[in-house]
Amino acid sequence: MELLLTSVYAPFAAALAGLLILGFIELLGLLLVGAGLSDLADLAVDVHALPDTSVINWLLVKELPLAVILMLAFGGFGITGMTLQVAMTEVQGTPAPFYLAGPLALLGAVFFVNRLGSLIAPLFKTTTTAVSEASLVGRIGTLLSPRAAKGYAGEIKVLDEHGNSHFLMAEPQQAGEEFKAGDEVQVMDQVGSLFLVQRVNKLS
């Protein structure tokens, strides 16, 4: 226990403790009030309102609840840091200084959010299961993100035939096109989880 409180281990141990605390609060909230920390955090902070940048899109933060992002980041930071320190201790007899282990652990946190986030993101989609995603092709939507361009996906809101809202990541179908927040677009095609759109007034 004293080893975990030393400066080279404490930050990673604290991150793992934070992961356990967040997980416990999430479970407790679901059991007691039917709303976990993910729901409460998203009420306080709208991740969909974050700046639309390639880094944020790559990290999938717009597809995951804030609490889940934090748990993945804490887990990645703690596990990477502890694994590194144990390995360094085995190899050279002493753990690495924090100024070396810390940045590597941050890379581990980014990796966890991106890779594990991509695996569990479908569980948190805001779209409903009442209709298939393919049925949204042809629907009219509104761009919510500041911009969307080829290779730079933005979020659009689309209503299905039942009036349910679906939030999709989309980019222009044509190279060179760029859309801004508030533009009305029509969903033309789907490529994996990405939707290709065209400006509505160009279809008339």
C-alpha positions in Angstrom: 0.0 0.0 0.0 2.8 2.4 0.8 4.3 1.7 -2.6 1.0 3.0 -4.3 1.3 6.3 -2.4 4.7 7.1 -3.8 5.0 9.9 -6.4 5.7 7.5 -9.3 2.6 5.3 -8.5 0.1 7.5 -6.8 -1.3 9.3 -10.0 -2.0 6.0 -11.6 -3.5 4.4 -8.5 -5.7 7.5 -8.1 -6.9 7.2 -11.7 -7.9 3.6 -11.1 -9.6 4.6 -7.8 -11.5 7.2 -9.8 -12.6 4.6 -12.3 -13.9 2.4 -9.5 -15.7 5.3 -7.8 -17.3 6.4 -11.1 -18.4 2.8 -11.8 -19.9 2.5 -8.3 -21.8 5.7 -8.6 -23.1 4.7 -12.0 -24.3 1.4 -10.7 -25.8 2.9 -7.5 -27.7 5.5 -9.5 -29.2 2.9 -11.8 -30.3 0.8 -8.9 -31.7 3.6 -6.8 -33.2 6.1 -9.3 -32.9 4.4 -12.6 -30.5 7.1 -13.9 -26.8 6.5 -13.9 -23.9 9.0 -13.7 -23.9 9.0 -17.5 -27.4 10.4 -17.7 -26.7 13.0 -15.0 -23.4 14.1 -16.5 -24.9 14.5 -19.9 -27.7 16.7 -18.4 -25.0 18.9 -17.0 -22.6 18.9 -20.0 -23.9 18.5 -23.5 -21.1 16.7 -25.3 -22.9 17.4 -28.6 -22.2 21.1 -28.0 -18.4 20.6 -27.9 -16.4 22.3 -30.7 -16.5 20.1 -33.8 -12.9 19.3 -34.5 -11.1 16.4 -36.1 -9.5 15.5 -32.7 -12.9 15.4 -30.9 -14.5 13.4 -33.7 -11.6 11.0 -33.6 -11.9 10.5 -29.9 -15.6 9.7 -30.3 -16.6 12.0 -27.5 -19.8 12.9 -29.4 -20.9 9.3 -29.5 -20.3 8.5 -25.8 -21.8 9.8 -22.5 -19.4 12.0 -20.6 -19.1 9.6 -17.7 -18.1 6.8 -19.9 -15.4 8.9 -21.6 -14.1 9.7 -18.1 -14.1 6.1 -17.0 -12.2 5.0 -20.2 -9.7 7.8 -19.7 -9.1 7.0 -16.0 -8.8 3.3 -16.8 -6.4 3.9 -19.7 -4.3 6.3 -17.7 -4.1 4.1 -14.6 -3.6 0.7 -16.3 -1.0 2.1 -18.7 0.9 3.9 -16.0 0.8 1.0 -13.5 1.8 -1.6 -16.2 4.7 0.6 -17.3 6.0 1.1 -13.7 5.8 -2.6 -12.9 7.6 -3.4 -16.2 10.3 -0.8 -15.5 10.8 -2.1 -12.0 11.2 -5.6 -13.3 13.7 -4.5 -16.0 15.9 -1.9 -14.2 14.9 -2.4 -10.5 13.3 1.1 -10.2 10.1 2.6 -11.7 10.3 5.3 -14.3 10.1 9.0 -13.1 6.6 10.5 -13.5 7.8 13.0 -16.2 8.4 10.0 -18.4 5.6 7.7 -17.3 2.9 10.4 -17.2 2.9 11.3 -20.9 3.0 7.7 -21.9 0.0 7.0 -19.6 -1.8 9.9 -21.2 -1.3 8.2 -24.6 -2.7 5.1 -23.1 -5.8 7.1 -22.0 -6.3 8.4 -25.5 -5.9 4.9 -26.9 -8.5 3.5 -24.5 -11.0 6.3 -25.3 -10.6 5.8 -29.0 -10.3 2.1 -29.4 -12.5 0.8 -26.6 -14.9 3.7 -27.2 -15.3 2.6 -30.8 -16.3 -0.8 -29.6 -19.0 0.3 -27.1 -20.2 3.4 -28.9 -23.1 1.5 -30.6 -24.5 0.8 -27.1 -25.0 4.5 -26.5 -26.4 5.6 -29.9 -29.1 8.2 -29.5 -31.0 6.7 -32.5 -33.9 4.4 -31.7 -34.2 0.8 -32.8 -37.7 1.5 -34.2 -36.3 2.0 -37.7 -33.1 0.9 -39.4 -30.4 3.4 -40.3 -30.8 2.5 -43.9 -34.3 3.9 -43.8 -32.9 7.3 -43.0 -31.4 7.6 -46.5 -33.5 10.2 -48.3 -34.5 12.0 -45.1 -34.0 15.7 -44.6 -31.8 16.8 -41.7 -30.2 19.9 -40.1 -26.5 20.3 -39.4 -25.8 20.8 -35.7 -22.0 21.1 -35.8 -20.3 24.3 -36.8 -19.2 22.8 -40.1 -19.0 19.6 -42.1 -16.7 19.0 -45.1 -15.2 16.0 -46.9 -13.1 14.2 -44.4 -14.4 16.4 -41.6 -17.7 14.8 -40.4 -20.3 16.9 -38.6 -23.4 15.9 -36.7 -26.9 16.2 -38.2 -30.3 15.8 -36.7 -32.8 13.7 -38.8 -36.4 12.8 -38.0 -37.6 9.4 -39.1 -41.1 8.6 -40.3 -42.3 8.3 -36.6 -41.0 11.7 -35.7 -38.1 10.3 -33.6 -34.8 12.2 -33.6 -31.6 10.6 -34.9 -28.2 12.1 -34.5 -25.9 11.0 -37.3 -22.3 11.8 -38.3 -22.3 13.0 -41.9 -20.1 14.7 -44.5 -20.8 16.1 -48.0 -21.2 13.6 -50.7 -19.4 15.8 -53.2 -15.8 16.8 -52.7 -15.3 20.6 -52.2 -18.7 21.1 -50.6 -18.9 22.5 -47.1 -21.9 22.9 -44.8 -22.4 25.2 -41.8 -24.6 24.9 -38.7 -28.2 25.2 -39.6 -27.9 24.1 -43.2 -30.6 21.7 -44.3 -29.2 18.6 -46.0 -30.6 15.4 -47.4 -29.1 12.0 -46.6 -28.0 10.4 -49.8 -26.0 7.3 -48.8 -24.5 5.5 -45.9 -20.9 4.2 -45.7 -20.4 2.2 -42.5 -21.4 4.5 -39.7 -20.9 7.7 -41.8 -23.7 9.3 -43.8 -23.2 11.2 -47.1 -25.4 14.3 -47.6 -26.2 17.0 -50.1 -27.6 20.5 -49.6 -31.3 20.5 -50.0 -31.5 23.5 -52.2 -29.2 21.8 -54.7 -31.7 19.0 -55.2 -34.6 21.3 -56.3 
